[in-house]
Amino acid sequence: MAEYELVREIQNLCRNNQMRDVFFDEVETEDPVEYVRQFLKGKAVEITADTREDGTVTIFAVCQGLTQKFIFTPI
């Protein structure tokens, strides 16, 4: 099981507010995309993923018009 530092960013849709909600966690998973699917389980989600050479996986999940960004960095 691979171990990652997870950074989750949620864009704020309110006008004149540029702040984002940012959450940090450490997770163990073999498949970051499946982890996000399970995290957002029960919702209609559009997911795109990008894996870099260093093993970092960036996932964008659009759920009910709200974009969330999940960054999985190997520990």
N, CA, C and O of each residue as an XYZ file, in Angstrom:
300
protein
N       0.852     -1.170      0.000
C       0.000      0.000      0.000
C       0.904      1.241      0.000
O       1.793      1.365      0.843
N       0.677      2.138     -0.928
C       1.479      3.360     -1.030
C       0.949      4.414     -0.049
O      -0.250      4.478      0.223
N       1.847      5.223      0.466
C       1.482      6.274      1.413
C       1.682      7.637      0.753
O       2.708      7.894      0.124
N       0.681      8.502      0.908
C       0.697      9.817      0.271
C       0.348     10.914      1.268
O      -0.384     10.698      2.233
N       0.895     12.096      1.002
C       0.377     13.308      1.630
C      -0.712     13.797      0.670
O      -0.470     13.929     -0.530
N      -1.890     14.061      1.192
C      -3.011     14.506      0.373
C      -3.344     15.952      0.697
O      -3.569     16.314      1.852
N      -3.371     16.775     -0.355
C      -3.834     18.155     -0.232
C      -5.118     18.247     -1.039
O      -5.138     17.935     -2.230
N      -6.185     18.675     -0.386
C      -7.503     18.803     -1.044
C      -7.904     20.270     -1.033
O      -8.020     20.884      0.028
N      -8.114     20.826     -2.224
C      -8.518     22.225     -2.360
C      -9.932     22.291     -2.924
O     -10.258     21.602     -3.891
N     -10.761     23.119     -2.316
C     -12.120     23.337     -2.804
C     -12.239     24.809     -3.167
O     -12.035     25.685     -2.326
N     -12.570     25.074     -4.421
C     -12.712     26.453     -4.866
C     -13.937     27.087     -4.232
O     -14.970     26.439     -4.060
N     -13.811     28.363     -3.886
C     -14.923     29.113     -3.326
C     -15.675     29.773     -4.474
O     -15.081     30.503     -5.267
N     -16.970     29.523     -4.568
C     -17.763     30.061     -5.659
C     -18.378     31.426     -5.347
O     -19.050     32.004     -6.202
N     -18.163     31.943     -4.152
C     -18.731     33.237     -3.780
C     -17.993     34.364     -4.502
O     -16.768     34.336     -4.622
N     -18.734     35.340     -4.972
C     -18.115     36.488     -5.644
C     -17.210     37.259     -4.687
O     -17.453     37.322     -3.482
N     -16.167     37.839     -5.257
C     -15.210     38.675     -4.519
C     -14.508     37.926     -3.393
O     -13.987     38.559     -2.474
N     -14.481     36.618     -3.439
C     -13.781     35.832     -2.434
C     -12.835     34.884     -3.153
O     -13.272     33.906     -3.759
N     -11.557     35.167     -3.089
C     -10.550     34.380     -3.788
C      -9.995     33.236     -2.934
O      -9.168     32.458     -3.410
N     -10.440     33.128     -1.681
C      -9.918     32.109     -0.778
C     -10.423     30.728     -1.181
O     -11.469     30.590     -1.816
N      -9.660     29.715     -0.798
C     -10.042     28.325     -1.033
C     -10.012     27.606      0.304
O      -9.274     27.983      1.214
N     -10.817     26.578      0.407
C     -10.717     25.683      1.554
C      -9.625     24.685      1.223
O      -9.642     24.076      0.153
N      -8.675     24.512      2.131
C      -7.557     23.604      1.897
C      -7.453     22.659      3.094
O      -7.438     23.093      4.246
N      -7.381     21.356      2.797
C      -7.283     20.339      3.832
C      -6.057     19.473      3.560
O      -5.740     19.192      2.405
N      -5.367     19.051      4.615
C      -4.178     18.206      4.519
C      -4.429     16.911      5.270
O      -5.076     16.903      6.317
N      -3.905     15.801      4.719
C      -4.067     14.508      5.365
C      -2.989     13.563      4.844
O      -2.390     13.815      3.799
N      -2.747     12.486      5.565
C      -1.881     11.411      5.087
C      -2.768     10.200      4.860
O      -3.540      9.816      5.739
N      -2.658      9.593      3.674
C      -3.513      8.456      3.331
C      -2.679      7.326      2.757
O      -1.595      7.546      2.217
N      -3.203      6.104      2.882
C      -2.607      4.927      2.253
C      -3.594      4.406      1.222
O      -4.750      4.133      1.543
N      -3.137      4.270     -0.015
C      -3.987      3.754     -1.083
C      -3.115      3.243     -2.219
O      -2.008      3.734     -2.438
N      -3.619      2.266     -2.930
C      -2.939      1.767     -4.126
C      -3.356      2.561     -5.355
O      -2.617      2.625     -6.337
N      -4.550      3.170     -5.303
C      -5.099      3.855     -6.464
C      -5.730      5.188     -6.039
O      -6.859      5.199     -5.548
N      -5.021      6.312     -6.221
C      -5.571      7.611     -5.822
C      -6.906      7.948     -6.491
O      -7.768      8.562     -5.861
N      -7.092      7.558     -7.756
C      -8.359      7.854     -8.434
C      -9.507      7.118     -7.746
O     -10.570      7.697     -7.519
N      -9.298      5.856     -7.418
C     -10.328      5.083     -6.719
C     -10.580      5.665     -5.325
O     -11.717      5.672     -4.852
N      -9.526      6.150     -4.670
C      -9.682      6.791     -3.358
C     -10.637      7.985     -3.470
O     -11.524      8.154     -2.632
N     -10.456      8.813     -4.506
C     -11.329      9.978     -4.699
C     -12.748      9.524     -5.022
O     -13.712     10.095     -4.511
N     -12.886      8.510     -5.858
C     -14.233      7.985     -6.171
C     -14.956      7.532     -4.900
O     -16.141      7.815     -4.724
N     -14.251      6.838     -4.028
C     -14.852      6.381     -2.776
C     -15.128      7.555     -1.833
O     -16.126      7.553     -1.113
N     -14.248      8.550     -1.839
C     -14.419      9.731     -0.993
C     -15.686     10.489     -1.384
O     -16.397     11.001     -0.520
N     -15.969     10.559     -2.685
C     -17.135     11.285     -3.194
C     -18.259     10.324     -3.583
O     -19.105     10.654     -4.414
N     -18.263      9.161     -2.990
C     -19.218      8.098     -3.309
C     -20.664      8.583     -3.196
O     -21.028      9.319     -2.278
N     -21.470      8.147     -4.159
C     -22.882      8.475     -4.143
C     -23.220      9.769     -4.852
O     -24.383     10.174     -4.878
N     -22.221     10.429     -5.430
C     -22.437     11.685     -6.134
C     -22.012     11.520     -7.589
O     -21.129     10.719     -7.898
N     -22.640     12.275     -8.472
C     -22.231     12.282     -9.877
C     -20.939     13.091     -9.975
O     -20.924     14.288     -9.687
N     -19.860     12.430    -10.382
C     -18.538     13.064    -10.380
C     -17.857     12.864    -11.727
O     -17.885     11.774    -12.300
N     -17.241     13.944    -12.224
C     -16.401     13.875    -13.423
C     -14.962     14.016    -12.955
O     -14.601     15.026    -12.351
N     -14.131     13.006    -13.231
C     -12.766     12.974    -12.707
C     -11.756     12.985    -13.848
O     -11.899     12.258    -14.831
N     -10.726     13.829    -13.698
C      -9.565     13.804    -14.582
C      -8.326     13.683    -13.709
O      -8.266     14.264    -12.626
N      -7.341     12.930    -14.178
C      -6.136     12.694    -13.383
C      -4.884     12.892    -14.219
O      -4.870     12.645    -15.424
N      -3.830     13.346    -13.544
C      -2.529     13.551    -14.183
C      -1.463     13.015    -13.236
O      -1.422     13.390    -12.065
N      -0.594     12.128    -13.748
C       0.487     11.577    -12.946
C       1.814     12.108    -13.464
O       2.107     12.020    -14.656
N       2.613     12.660    -12.556
C       3.925     13.200    -12.930
C       5.000     12.138    -12.745
O       4.765     11.098    -12.130
N       6.183     12.416    -13.287
C       7.303     11.477    -13.215
C       7.727     11.164    -11.787
O       8.201     10.064    -11.503
N       7.555     12.139    -10.881
C       7.975     11.934     -9.491
C       6.941     11.156     -8.674
O       7.133     10.947     -7.476
N       5.839     10.724     -9.315
C       4.821      9.940     -8.636
C       3.662     10.749     -8.086
O       2.704     10.175     -7.569
N       3.728     12.068     -8.186
C       2.642     12.920     -7.723
C       1.442     12.768     -8.645
O       1.579     12.816     -9.868
N       0.268     12.586     -8.056
C      -0.969     12.434     -8.822
C      -1.879     13.613     -8.486
O      -2.205     13.848     -7.322
N      -2.284     14.348     -9.520
C      -3.218     15.455     -9.344
C      -4.543     15.056     -9.966
O      -4.605     14.672    -11.134
N      -5.602     15.152     -9.174
C      -6.932     14.757     -9.622
C      -7.879     15.940     -9.476
O      -7.952     16.572     -8.422
N      -8.603     16.226    -10.557
C      -9.654     17.242    -10.521
C     -10.987     16.508    -10.549
O     -11.234     15.681    -11.427
N     -11.841     16.817     -9.582
C     -13.165     16.191     -9.498
C     -14.217     17.293     -9.533
O     -14.228     18.182     -8.682
N     -15.101     17.226    -10.529
C     -16.206     18.177    -10.626
C     -17.455     17.464    -10.125
O     -17.890     16.461    -10.690
N     -18.011     17.996     -9.069
C     -19.150     17.373     -8.415
C     -20.188     18.449     -8.112
O     -19.930     19.361     -7.326
N     -21.354     18.345     -8.732
C     -22.440     19.304     -8.532
C     -21.984     20.736     -8.819
O     -22.351     21.667     -8.101
N     -21.179     20.906     -9.875
C     -20.724     22.225    -10.295
C     -19.563     22.777     -9.486
O     -19.104     23.888     -9.753
N     -19.081     22.035     -8.513
C     -17.984     22.478     -7.665
C     -16.733     21.676     -8.003
O     -16.768     20.446     -8.017
N     -15.622     22.374     -8.276
C     -14.369     21.700     -8.607
C     -13.526     21.522     -7.354
O     -13.295     22.463     -6.595
N     -13.076     20.291     -7.162
C     -12.155     19.982     -6.074
C     -10.864     19.457     -6.682
O     -10.881     18.716     -7.665
N      -9.756     19.847     -6.090
C      -8.438     19.407     -6.563
C      -7.799     18.571     -5.460
O      -7.680     19.014     -4.318
N      -7.392     17.360     -5.816
C      -6.734     16.443     -4.890
C      -5.304     16.238     -5.384
O      -5.100     15.824     -6.526
N      -4.323     16.520     -4.547
C      -2.919     16.331     -4.907
C      -2.339     15.249     -3.975
O      -2.246     15.437     -2.762
N      -1.958     14.121     -4.574
C      -1.366     13.013     -3.840
C       0.140     13.032     -4.082
O       0.592     12.804     -5.204
N       0.917     13.304     -3.037
C       2.373     13.331     -3.137
C       2.935     12.146     -2.362
O       2.647     12.005     -1.174
N       3.736     11.284     -3.007
C       4.291     10.125     -2.301
C       5.157     10.551     -1.107
O       5.910     11.523     -1.173
N       5.024      9.799     -0.033
C       5.841     10.076      1.176
C       7.012      9.133      1.192
O       7.831      9.182      2.110
